[in-house]
Amino acid sequence: MTQKTIIIKESLDARQAAFFVQTAGKFQSDIRIAIDDKKVNAKSIMGIIALGMTAGQSANIIAEGSDEEAAVNELAAVLA
């Protein structure tokens, strides 16, 4: 399992959330994103929108699988 904590640089609107989910979908790993006590599947558009990610929040990206390190690093780059 690989994880990385980042600070979100800008709030996600629907278009940015869709891009995040598309990026997560490129990877085989199981990917979750956690903010406070909420944890959702990073490949779920409804889950990502429900998180309501806003600028300045701390988010933890967690991946488990064959390409977990690449997944965490690329998704962190999308948000931070």
SULLINZI-V789721 format. One record per pair of residues at least 12 apart in sequence whose C-alpha atoms are under 6 Angstrom apart, sorted by the first residue. I is the first residue (numbers start at 0). GAP is how many residues later the second one is. D is the distance in Angstrom with one decimal. If there is no record, write none. Layout:
i: [I I]
gap: [GAP GAP]
d: [D D]
This chain:
i: [0 0 1 1 1 2 2 3 3 4 4 5 5 6 6 6 6 7 7 7 7 7 8 8 9 10 10 10 11 20 23 24 28 28 28 28 29 29 30 30 31 32 32 33 33 34]
gap: [62 63 60 61 67 58 59 56 57 54 55 52 53 49 50 51 73 47 48 49 71 72 46 71 45 42 43 44 41 22 19 18 35 36 38 39 33 34 31 32 30 27 28 25 26 24]
d: [5.8 4.6 5.9 5.4 6.0 5.4 4.3 5.6 5.3 5.6 4.3 5.7 5.5 5.7 5.6 4.5 6.0 5.1 5.3 5.5 5.3 5.1 5.1 5.0 4.2 5.6 3.9 4.7 5.8 4.9 5.6 5.7 5.3 4.2 5.9 5.6 5.5 5.3 5.7 4.3 5.2 5.6 4.6 5.7 5.1 4.9]
